[in-house]
Amino acid sequence: MDKQKYLVVVDPSMKQQVTINRMVELIRQLKGVEFEVHVLVGFESDDKSDPDLPEEVVCSYEWLNETVQPLKEMDVKMTTDLFWTRHWRNSIIGAATRYQCDVIMLAKASAENRRNIADSKWELLRQADCEVVIIGNEIAGPIECIVAGVQTQSKLEIDKIMDQKILNRAKELADFYGAEFHVVNAYKGSEDFPDRALIQRMIDIPLENIHRDMGRPEDVVDQYCKKLNADLLVMGTKVKHSLRATLRGNAGEKIMERLEIDMLVLN
């Protein structure tokens, strides 16, 4: 992880550019790491049903300079692209591929104070070939606590593989940032009780950092992220589907709509 390539997506309709702010915080925290930042400026207009979307977005050259100025001051290698597209998701995935990015960084919602996430963003999360980080509404500072959300009770091999992937990545990031590392596992009842020893065999972590509680995953994960003052949640998506109707409704998506912290989504 000596070099990190980020595609930082900026929506000019937003007042606060949380993706730029988070990128600046990461560079400050990880001194000595070589960053390459590709800023992609484009209006997320795929969700035509959103009443909060503006009818018109007008930005000046001065606005663009002011927006990227914090990154210029960090003296990182950076490019800036402006894009107009009918397929917001495809354009972002294409840019990440073109620049060979390790991470796509997106704001949680396309409009200020909006909690739900547009279908185009769900589709991007499922189809991106690299990691996607959804940035929360507020940037609190450096990343000091990372939580991995898993469901180790599943008997499906694909879920077991995803849990291991989540745990490995969260632990790697915790070591990288010098952050606390915790695991959260929700369960439905006594017959569904998670085995902490199993989790410990999957990843090197103290037992006291493995948290399990009965309830809906979105409630349990939200509860522990707040209790632990987590800065980043690492979680996975479900299997990719072609039908739009299957994109919503699973626990992971409910968690994303609930939390305000940064979330790294693996697929």
Helices and strands as residue ranges (DSSP letters): E 3-10, H 18-29, E 34-41, H 61-73, E 77-82, H 88-98, E 103-107, H 119-127, E 131-135, E 145-150, H 157-177, E 180-187, G 190-192, H 196-202, G 207-209, E 210-214, H 217-227, E 232-236, G 244-246, H 251-258, E 262-266
